[in-house]
């Protein structure tokens, strides 16, 4: 079954997908920049390998290159970070 969506919807969906993938890549780039907050909140920082995975996989998925492999690796990385950040709270 093929859905024929209006062109405006398809363009909006494409822009939203692209921007979310770039935000994932920018999150990895953001880990090098120190936080500028008045409270000086301590942030959970990623080590080098995880940061690299976020940057590379974010750009690969955003531009549509090796999307299945990159999305699979990125989802495993996100699960690992969640486990590391929240495992000591339980």
Secondary structure, DSSP 8 states (H G I E B T S, - for coil): ------HHHHHHHHHHHHHHHHHHHHHHHHTTS----TT--------HHHHHHHHHHHHHHHHTSSHHHHHHHHHHHHHHHHHHHHGGG-
